[in-house]
Amino acid sequence: MKKLIAILFLVSSLAMADEPIKLRIGWQVPWALQGQLVQVLKHTDILKKNGIEAEFVGRNFGPELNELAMGSQIDVVLTADQPAAQLFSKDKGWIGISRMMYNRTSTYVPVKSPIKDLKELKGKTVGVPFGAAAERIVVDGLTQAGLNAREDVKLINLGIQEHIPLVLKNGAEALMWDQFDALSGFDPVPAILKSRGLVREIHVGKVCSMILMNKEFLAKSPKAAVAMITSMRDAYAYYNKNRAQVDKWFMEEAKFDLKDSGALAIASSLEPNLNAKKNADIRMQFNEDDFMIMQKGADFIKKNINKEINMKDFVNNDYAKLVK
């Protein structure tokens, strides 16, 4: 009888060991390069090979994913530094387990504008979505250029969804877009406009995006973090060898015009992992520059959340270091 119980226990243990880790992955449908990496995970057996069974929960923006995370409706959040800091401020156990990618913000002017750099925006009007990383980065850029961003330049809140219609309305010959001498925004909008030859960029900033998971979930599934990071690393490797196909998958789901394929290369131009020749060259760990960028994001939203967030209290390389 004891031998039978021992055998049954062993069989049960082996079956449990073979059970896949079930993850609900929250991602942002129109967001390149994150979108291409998700498409790789959706169309290949990478997750299965790493012991994951996934449900993909797509939304358009980071704050929408935060709502799902707060409601325990997702287990993984693919997000940028500011939405991550916003989620950390709620103290619900969410942490950053791995770097995901760099993405761009951009300040741009009409192609025929005489403005060549941020310094020349003194006395000018700039449209930018307030509260987004684009605002933080253009303000920082103006400061670095020796300007007082709030006094020397007129910043007006302009939602990112309004940028393309405004540029198209004024046409390729414009010197201004209505009242705006320049616009600041985040990809894919600037990348689309640039790829179509409708704008000229005068400044580009870098955002650090990451993979988030919840400590309570990880306590129950301790292998989940390394499995997820490994899968994302493998997705990079696949994308680097199959870009045309993956870009097509992404544009189809994001409902991008196929003529905007050039925009995808622009949007991902800051990401060093796209130059990796082998898995060992794909960096999933954060470096000190990443922590500095993320901290700037947390500091920027401090006035909105009424809380100071030290990103190193929530983001580390403990799991990424374990990836082989």
PATORBA-216676 format. One record per residue (C-alpha): residue number from 1; x, y, z; residue in one letter. Coordinates in Angstrom, 2 decimals, padded with zeros to 5 digits. Each point is the difference from the previous one (the first is absolute). Last residue first. Layout:
<pts>
<i=NUM east=X north=Y up=Z aa=a>
...
</pts>
This chain:
<pts>
<i=324 east=020.74 north=031.19 up=-019.69 aa=k>
<i=323 east=-002.41 north=002.40 up=001.71 aa=v>
<i=322 east=000.74 north=000.17 up=003.73 aa=l>
<i=321 east=001.32 north=003.57 up=-000.14 aa=k>
<i=320 east=-003.37 north=001.13 up=-001.38 aa=a>
<i=319 east=-001.68 north=-001.14 up=003.23 aa=y>
<i=318 east=002.04 north=002.05 up=002.47 aa=d>
<i=317 east=000.50 north=002.89 up=-002.42 aa=n>
<i=316 east=-002.00 north=002.61 up=001.93 aa=n>
<i=315 east=-003.06 north=002.25 up=-000.10 aa=v>
<i=314 east=-002.29 north=000.87 up=002.93 aa=f>
<i=313 east=002.23 north=001.59 up=002.65 aa=d>
<i=312 east=002.40 north=001.03 up=-002.77 aa=k>
<i=311 east=-002.77 north=002.18 up=-001.41 aa=m>
<i=310 east=-000.01 north=002.27 up=003.04 aa=n>
<i=309 east=-003.55 north=001.35 up=-000.10 aa=i>
<i=308 east=-000.96 north=003.29 up=001.65 aa=e>
<i=307 east=-003.72 north=000.37 up=000.47 aa=k>
<i=306 east=-002.64 north=002.59 up=-000.71 aa=n>
<i=305 east=-001.05 north=-002.01 up=-003.09 aa=i>
<i=304 east=-000.23 north=002.97 up=-002.34 aa=n>
<i=303 east=002.90 north=002.03 up=001.40 aa=k>
<i=302 east=002.21 north=-003.08 up=000.00 aa=k>
<i=301 east=-000.66 north=-000.65 up=-003.69 aa=i>
<i=300 east=003.29 north=001.49 up=-001.18 aa=f>
<i=299 east=002.02 north=-001.52 up=002.84 aa=d>
<i=298 east=-001.09 north=-003.50 up=-001.03 aa=a>
<i=297 east=000.94 north=000.62 up=-003.62 aa=g>
<i=296 east=003.34 north=001.50 up=000.98 aa=k>
<i=295 east=000.56 north=-003.10 up=002.13 aa=q>
<i=294 east=-000.60 north=-002.22 up=-003.02 aa=m>
<i=293 east=002.61 north=001.84 up=-002.06 aa=i>
<i=292 east=002.56 north=-000.20 up=002.81 aa=m>
<i=291 east=-000.73 north=-003.70 up=000.56 aa=f>
<i=290 east=000.51 north=-000.65 up=-003.71 aa=d>
<i=289 east=003.31 north=001.88 up=000.01 aa=d>
<i=288 east=001.11 north=-002.18 up=002.93 aa=e>
<i=287 east=-000.60 north=-003.19 up=-001.95 aa=n>
<i=286 east=-003.14 north=-002.13 up=-000.06 aa=f>
<i=285 east=000.27 north=-003.65 up=-000.98 aa=q>
<i=284 east=-001.66 north=-001.46 up=-003.11 aa=m>
<i=283 east=002.96 north=000.57 up=-002.28 aa=r>
<i=282 east=000.13 north=-002.10 up=-003.16 aa=i>
<i=281 east=003.68 north=-000.66 up=-000.79 aa=d>
<i=280 east=-000.03 north=-003.47 up=001.57 aa=a>
<i=279 east=-002.86 north=-000.96 up=-002.31 aa=n>
<i=278 east=002.12 north=000.49 up=-003.11 aa=k>
<i=277 east=000.68 north=002.64 up=-002.67 aa=k>
<i=276 east=-001.65 north=002.85 up=001.88 aa=a>
<i=275 east=-000.62 north=003.17 up=-002.01 aa=n>
<i=274 east=-003.71 north=000.06 up=000.80 aa=l>
<i=273 east=000.91 north=-000.23 up=003.67 aa=n>
<i=272 east=001.42 north=003.53 up=-000.20 aa=p>
<i=271 east=-003.45 north=001.66 up=-000.11 aa=e>
<i=270 east=000.17 north=003.68 up=-000.97 aa=l>
<i=269 east=-001.16 north=-000.51 up=-003.61 aa=s>
<i=268 east=-003.17 north=-001.88 up=000.96 aa=s>
<i=267 east=-002.45 north=002.75 up=-000.98 aa=a>
<i=266 east=002.00 north=000.86 up=-003.13 aa=i>
<i=265 east=000.02 north=-003.60 up=-001.20 aa=a>
<i=264 east=-003.74 north=-000.23 up=000.66 aa=l>
<i=263 east=-000.66 north=003.21 up=-001.91 aa=a>
<i=262 east=001.34 north=-001.57 up=-003.18 aa=g>
<i=261 east=-002.90 north=-002.48 up=000.15 aa=s>
<i=260 east=-002.42 north=002.94 up=-000.21 aa=d>
<i=259 east=-000.97 north=-000.85 up=-003.58 aa=k>
<i=258 east=-001.72 north=-003.07 up=001.44 aa=l>
<i=257 east=-002.56 north=002.24 up=001.72 aa=d>
<i=256 east=-000.15 north=-000.93 up=003.67 aa=f>
<i=255 east=-002.97 north=-001.98 up=001.31 aa=k>
<i=254 east=001.83 north=-000.96 up=003.23 aa=a>
<i=253 east=-000.80 north=-003.65 up=-000.74 aa=e>
<i=252 east=001.07 north=000.16 up=-003.65 aa=e>
<i=251 east=002.95 north=002.29 up=000.66 aa=m>
<i=250 east=001.40 north=-002.39 up=002.62 aa=f>
<i=249 east=-000.31 north=-003.13 up=-002.14 aa=w>
<i=248 east=001.63 north=001.83 up=-002.92 aa=k>
<i=247 east=002.84 north=001.20 up=002.21 aa=d>
<i=246 east=000.51 north=-003.62 up=001.09 aa=v>
<i=245 east=000.29 north=-001.19 up=-003.60 aa=q>
<i=244 east=002.41 north=002.75 up=-001.06 aa=a>
<i=243 east=002.11 north=-000.31 up=003.15 aa=r>
<i=242 east=000.71 north=-003.72 up=-000.07 aa=n>
<i=241 east=003.61 north=-000.47 up=001.19 aa=k>
<i=240 east=000.13 north=002.82 up=002.56 aa=n>
<i=239 east=-003.56 north=-000.78 up=000.97 aa=y>
<i=238 east=000.90 north=-003.55 up=001.04 aa=y>
<i=237 east=002.90 north=001.14 up=002.20 aa=a>
<i=236 east=-002.16 north=002.72 up=001.56 aa=y>
<i=235 east=-002.72 north=-002.55 up=000.73 aa=a>
<i=234 east=002.62 north=-002.22 up=001.67 aa=d>
<i=233 east=000.81 north=002.81 up=002.45 aa=r>
<i=232 east=-003.73 north=000.48 up=000.62 aa=m>
<i=231 east=-000.40 north=-003.71 up=000.68 aa=s>
<i=230 east=003.00 north=-000.02 up=002.35 aa=t>
<i=229 east=-001.51 north=002.92 up=001.92 aa=i>
<i=228 east=-003.33 north=-001.82 up=000.33 aa=m>
<i=227 east=001.58 north=-003.31 up=001.10 aa=a>
<i=226 east=002.26 north=001.83 up=002.47 aa=v>
<i=225 east=-003.01 north=001.74 up=001.52 aa=a>
<i=224 east=-002.29 north=-003.05 up=000.07 aa=a>
<i=223 east=002.35 north=-002.37 up=001.81 aa=k>
<i=222 east=-001.13 north=001.13 up=003.47 aa=p>
<i=221 east=-003.68 north=-000.68 up=-000.73 aa=s>
<i=220 east=-001.84 north=000.44 up=003.33 aa=k>
<i=219 east=002.43 north=002.60 up=001.37 aa=a>
<i=218 east=000.17 north=001.50 up=-003.49 aa=l>
<i=217 east=-003.75 north=000.67 up=000.03 aa=f>
<i=216 east=000.26 north=001.82 up=003.34 aa=e>
<i=215 east=003.04 north=001.95 up=-001.23 aa=k>
<i=214 east=-001.89 north=001.29 up=-003.05 aa=n>
<i=213 east=001.58 north=000.26 up=-003.42 aa=m>
<i=212 east=001.30 north=002.88 up=-002.10 aa=l>
<i=211 east=001.99 north=-000.08 up=-003.25 aa=i>
<i=210 east=001.76 north=003.22 up=-000.96 aa=m>
<i=209 east=000.23 north=003.15 up=-002.06 aa=s>
<i=208 east=002.77 north=002.60 up=000.17 aa=c>
<i=207 east=-000.85 north=003.21 up=-001.84 aa=v>
<i=206 east=002.49 north=001.79 up=-002.25 aa=k>
<i=205 east=-000.20 north=003.50 up=-001.46 aa=g>
<i=204 east=000.30 north=001.32 up=-003.54 aa=v>
<i=203 east=000.44 north=003.67 up=-000.97 aa=h>
<i=202 east=-000.28 north=002.06 up=-003.19 aa=i>
<i=201 east=-002.07 north=-002.44 up=-002.04 aa=e>
<i=200 east=-001.16 north=001.10 up=-003.45 aa=r>
<i=199 east=-003.60 north=-000.67 up=-000.93 aa=v>
<i=198 east=-002.14 north=-001.11 up=-002.97 aa=l>
<i=197 east=002.49 north=-002.30 up=-001.74 aa=g>
<i=196 east=-002.31 north=-003.02 up=000.29 aa=r>
<i=195 east=002.51 north=-001.83 up=002.20 aa=s>
<i=194 east=000.19 north=003.08 up=002.23 aa=k>
<i=193 east=-003.76 north=000.14 up=000.53 aa=l>
<i=192 east=-000.18 north=-003.71 up=000.77 aa=i>
<i=191 east=002.98 north=000.18 up=002.38 aa=a>
<i=190 east=-001.47 north=003.02 up=001.79 aa=p>
<i=189 east=-003.31 north=-001.86 up=000.52 aa=v>
<i=188 east=001.40 north=-003.45 up=000.95 aa=p>
<i=187 east=001.50 north=001.29 up=002.14 aa=d>
<i=186 east=-000.25 north=002.77 up=002.59 aa=f>
<i=185 east=-000.74 north=003.67 up=-000.41 aa=g>
<i=184 east=001.34 north=003.53 up=-000.11 aa=s>
<i=183 east=-001.31 north=002.55 up=-002.48 aa=l>
<i=182 east=001.56 north=003.11 up=-001.47 aa=a>
<i=181 east=-000.86 north=003.55 up=-001.13 aa=d>
<i=180 east=-003.63 north=-000.52 up=001.02 aa=f>
<i=179 east=-002.73 north=002.59 up=-000.55 aa=q>
<i=178 east=-001.30 north=-001.63 up=-003.21 aa=d>
<i=177 east=002.73 north=-002.53 up=-000.87 aa=w>
<i=176 east=002.89 north=002.26 up=-000.95 aa=m>
<i=175 east=002.27 north=000.48 up=-003.04 aa=l>
<i=174 east=-002.43 north=-001.98 up=-002.14 aa=a>
<i=173 east=000.95 north=-001.36 up=-003.43 aa=e>
<i=172 east=-000.69 north=-003.66 up=000.84 aa=a>
<i=171 east=-003.64 north=000.58 up=000.93 aa=g>
<i=170 east=-001.80 north=001.87 up=002.76 aa=n>
<i=169 east=-002.82 north=-002.54 up=000.36 aa=k>
<i=168 east=002.40 north=-002.94 up=-000.11 aa=l>
<i=167 east=002.05 north=001.36 up=002.91 aa=v>
<i=166 east=-003.08 north=000.66 up=002.13 aa=l>
<i=165 east=-001.58 north=-003.37 up=-000.83 aa=p>
<i=164 east=003.27 north=-001.77 up=001.00 aa=i>
<i=163 east=000.45 north=001.85 up=003.30 aa=h>
<i=162 east=-003.53 north=-000.25 up=001.44 aa=e>
<i=161 east=000.31 north=-003.61 up=001.24 aa=q>
<i=160 east=003.04 north=001.08 up=002.05 aa=i>
<i=159 east=-002.14 north=002.34 up=002.07 aa=g>
<i=158 east=001.02 north=003.66 up=-000.08 aa=l>
<i=157 east=000.63 north=001.84 up=003.27 aa=n>
<i=156 east=001.69 north=003.32 up=-000.74 aa=i>
<i=155 east=003.60 north=000.87 up=000.86 aa=l>
<i=154 east=000.98 north=003.64 up=-000.57 aa=k>
<i=153 east=003.79 north=000.23 up=000.14 aa=v>
<i=152 east=002.27 north=002.43 up=001.87 aa=d>
<i=151 east=-002.02 north=-000.11 up=003.23 aa=e>
<i=150 east=-000.92 north=-003.63 up=000.69 aa=r>
<i=149 east=002.90 north=-001.66 up=-001.81 aa=a>
<i=148 east=002.58 north=002.42 up=001.38 aa=n>
<i=147 east=002.61 north=-000.26 up=-002.72 aa=l>
<i=146 east=003.67 north=-000.94 up=000.12 aa=g>
<i=145 east=-000.09 north=-002.86 up=-002.51 aa=a>
<i=144 east=000.16 north=-002.50 up=002.86 aa=q>
<i=143 east=-003.15 north=001.62 up=001.38 aa=t>
<i=142 east=-001.70 north=-000.33 up=-003.38 aa=l>
<i=141 east=000.96 north=-003.67 up=-000.10 aa=g>
<i=140 east=-001.35 north=-000.64 up=003.49 aa=d>
<i=139 east=-003.29 north=001.67 up=-000.90 aa=v>
<i=138 east=-000.10 north=-001.98 up=-003.27 aa=v>
<i=137 east=000.64 north=-003.22 up=001.94 aa=i>
<i=136 east=-002.63 north=000.55 up=002.69 aa=r>
<i=135 east=-002.64 north=001.04 up=-002.51 aa=e>
<i=134 east=000.69 north=-002.96 up=-002.30 aa=a>
<i=133 east=-000.18 north=-002.36 up=002.99 aa=a>
<i=132 east=-003.71 north=000.79 up=000.21 aa=a>
<i=131 east=-001.59 north=002.24 up=002.62 aa=g>
<i=130 east=-000.91 north=002.70 up=-002.47 aa=f>
<i=129 east=-000.23 north=-001.14 up=-003.62 aa=p>
<i=128 east=002.19 north=002.53 up=-001.85 aa=v>
<i=127 east=-000.62 north=003.00 up=-002.24 aa=g>
<i=126 east=002.88 north=002.49 up=-000.12 aa=v>
<i=125 east=-000.27 north=003.76 up=-000.38 aa=t>
<i=124 east=003.04 north=002.22 up=-000.62 aa=k>
<i=123 east=001.69 north=002.77 up=001.97 aa=g>
<i=122 east=003.18 north=-002.05 up=000.31 aa=k>
<i=121 east=-000.41 north=-003.05 up=-002.25 aa=l>
<i=120 east=003.33 north=000.74 up=-001.68 aa=e>
<i=119 east=001.90 north=-001.66 up=002.83 aa=k>
<i=118 east=-001.86 north=-003.22 up=-000.73 aa=l>
<i=117 east=001.67 north=-000.38 up=-003.39 aa=d>
<i=116 east=-000.24 north=000.90 up=-003.71 aa=k>
<i=115 east=-003.04 north=002.28 up=-000.23 aa=i>
<i=114 east=-000.30 north=001.50 up=-003.52 aa=p>
<i=113 east=-003.11 north=-002.11 up=-000.63 aa=s>
<i=112 east=-000.15 north=-001.63 up=-003.44 aa=k>
<i=111 east=-000.33 north=-003.59 up=001.28 aa=v>
<i=110 east=-002.54 north=001.09 up=002.59 aa=p>
<i=109 east=001.35 north=-000.45 up=003.55 aa=v>
<i=108 east=000.67 north=-002.98 up=002.26 aa=y>
<i=107 east=000.64 north=-000.83 up=003.63 aa=t>
<i=106 east=000.34 north=-003.75 up=000.54 aa=s>
<i=105 east=-000.64 north=-002.70 up=002.55 aa=t>
<i=104 east=001.61 north=-003.35 up=-000.59 aa=r>
<i=103 east=-000.10 north=-003.52 up=001.35 aa=n>
<i=102 east=002.65 north=-002.03 up=001.75 aa=y>
<i=101 east=-000.78 north=-003.63 up=000.66 aa=m>
<i=100 east=-001.13 north=-002.70 up=002.46 aa=m>
<i=99 east=002.14 north=000.26 up=003.13 aa=r>
<i=98 east=-000.84 north=-002.62 up=002.55 aa=s>
<i=97 east=-001.74 north=-000.82 up=003.26 aa=i>
<i=96 east=-001.67 north=003.32 up=000.77 aa=g>
<i=95 east=-002.20 north=-000.40 up=003.07 aa=i>
<i=94 east=-003.72 north=000.01 up=000.84 aa=w>
<i=93 east=-000.91 north=-000.81 up=003.60 aa=g>
<i=92 east=-003.10 north=002.16 up=000.41 aa=k>
<i=91 east=001.82 north=003.06 up=001.34 aa=d>
<i=90 east=-002.10 north=002.46 up=-002.06 aa=k>
<i=89 east=003.08 north=002.11 up=-000.81 aa=s>
<i=88 east=001.46 north=-002.93 up=-001.91 aa=f>
<i=87 east=-002.81 north=000.32 up=-002.57 aa=l>
<i=86 east=000.77 north=003.68 up=-000.66 aa=q>
<i=85 east=003.72 north=-000.81 up=-000.18 aa=a>
<i=84 east=-000.77 north=-002.62 up=-002.65 aa=a>
<i=83 east=-002.20 north=002.44 up=-001.93 aa=p>
<i=82 east=002.99 north=002.39 up=-000.02 aa=q>
<i=81 east=002.69 north=-002.53 up=-000.95 aa=d>
<i=80 east=-001.69 north=-001.72 up=-002.93 aa=a>
<i=79 east=-002.10 north=-003.17 up=-000.04 aa=t>
<i=78 east=-000.35 north=-003.71 up=-000.64 aa=l>
<i=77 east=-002.07 north=-001.20 up=002.95 aa=v>
<i=76 east=-000.09 north=-003.65 up=001.04 aa=v>
<i=75 east=-002.51 north=-001.77 up=002.25 aa=d>
<i=74 east=-003.22 north=001.58 up=-001.27 aa=i>
<i=73 east=-003.52 north=000.43 up=001.43 aa=q>
<i=72 east=001.18 north=000.66 up=003.55 aa=s>
<i=71 east=-002.22 north=003.12 up=000.12 aa=g>
<i=70 east=002.98 north=002.26 up=000.54 aa=m>
<i=69 east=001.71 north=-001.65 up=-002.96 aa=a>
<i=68 east=-003.04 north=000.56 up=-002.21 aa=l>
<i=67 east=-000.10 north=003.68 up=000.93 aa=e>
<i=66 east=003.74 north=000.26 up=-000.58 aa=n>
<i=65 east=-000.48 north=-001.47 up=-003.47 aa=l>
<i=64 east=-002.30 north=002.90 up=-000.88 aa=e>
<i=63 east=002.60 north=002.44 up=001.35 aa=p>
<i=62 east=002.59 north=-001.52 up=-002.38 aa=g>
<i=61 east=-001.95 north=000.69 up=-003.19 aa=f>
<i=60 east=-001.80 north=-001.79 up=-002.86 aa=n>
<i=59 east=-001.06 north=-003.28 up=001.60 aa=r>
<i=58 east=000.67 north=-003.66 up=-000.76 aa=g>
<i=57 east=-000.45 north=-002.94 up=002.36 aa=v>
<i=56 east=002.00 north=-002.97 up=-001.22 aa=f>
<i=55 east=-000.69 north=-003.37 up=001.64 aa=e>
<i=54 east=003.13 north=-002.06 up=000.44 aa=a>
<i=53 east=001.07 north=-003.56 up=000.70 aa=e>
<i=52 east=003.61 north=000.07 up=001.13 aa=i>
<i=51 east=002.58 north=-002.78 up=000.41 aa=g>
<i=50 east=002.89 north=001.65 up=-001.83 aa=n>
<i=49 east=-000.50 north=-002.12 up=-003.11 aa=k>
<i=48 east=-003.71 north=000.88 up=000.11 aa=k>
<i=47 east=000.80 north=003.71 up=000.09 aa=l>
<i=46 east=002.31 north=-000.28 up=-003.01 aa=i>
<i=45 east=-002.48 north=-002.07 up=-002.05 aa=d>
<i=44 east=-000.52 north=002.74 up=-002.58 aa=t>
<i=43 east=-002.83 north=002.30 up=-001.15 aa=h>
<i=42 east=-001.10 north=001.64 up=003.26 aa=k>
<i=41 east=003.48 north=000.37 up=001.49 aa=l>
<i=40 east=001.30 north=001.47 up=-003.27 aa=v>
<i=39 east=-002.98 north=002.35 up=-000.10 aa=q>
<i=38 east=000.83 north=001.12 up=003.54 aa=v>
<i=37 east=003.51 north=000.95 up=-001.09 aa=l>
<i=36 east=-001.43 north=001.91 up=-002.97 aa=q>
<i=35 east=-002.36 north=001.95 up=002.25 aa=g>
<i=34 east=002.74 north=000.96 up=002.45 aa=q>
<i=33 east=001.86 north=001.64 up=-002.88 aa=l>
<i=32 east=-002.48 north=001.71 up=-000.74 aa=a>
<i=31 east=-003.10 north=000.93 up=002.00 aa=w>
<i=30 east=-003.37 north=-000.31 up=-001.75 aa=p>
<i=29 east=-001.26 north=-003.05 up=001.98 aa=v>
<i=28 east=001.28 north=000.82 up=003.49 aa=q>
<i=27 east=000.56 north=-003.13 up=002.09 aa=w>
<i=26 east=-001.42 north=-001.75 up=003.05 aa=g>
<i=25 east=001.15 north=-003.61 up=000.25 aa=i>
<i=24 east=-002.26 north=-002.44 up=001.86 aa=r>
<i=23 east=002.36 north=-002.79 up=001.00 aa=l>
<i=22 east=-000.56 north=-003.70 up=000.62 aa=k>
<i=21 east=003.20 north=-001.82 up=000.90 aa=i>
<i=20 east=-000.15 north=-003.33 up=-001.80 aa=p>
<i=19 east=-000.57 north=-003.27 up=001.88 aa=e>
<i=18 east=002.98 north=-002.33 up=-000.35 aa=d>
<i=17 east=001.08 north=000.34 up=003.64 aa=a>
<i=16 east=-003.58 north=-000.68 up=001.09 aa=m>
<i=15 east=-000.03 north=-003.26 up=-001.96 aa=a>
<i=14 east=003.34 north=-001.01 up=001.48 aa=l>
<i=13 east=-001.28 north=000.70 up=003.52 aa=s>
<i=12 east=-003.18 north=-002.02 up=-000.57 aa=s>
<i=11 east=001.98 north=-002.97 up=-001.35 aa=v>
<i=10 east=002.32 north=000.16 up=003.03 aa=l>
<i=9 east=-002.92 north=000.27 up=002.45 aa=f>
<i=8 east=-001.74 north=-002.95 up=-001.68 aa=l>
<i=7 east=003.19 north=-002.07 up=000.24 aa=i>
<i=6 east=000.46 north=000.89 up=003.68 aa=a>
<i=5 east=-003.64 north=-000.87 up=000.74 aa=i>
<i=4 east=000.42 north=-003.36 up=-001.72 aa=l>
<i=3 east=003.20 north=-000.74 up=001.97 aa=k>
<i=2 east=-001.78 north=000.85 up=003.25 aa=k>
<i=1 east=-002.79 north=-002.40 up=-000.93 aa=m>
</pts>
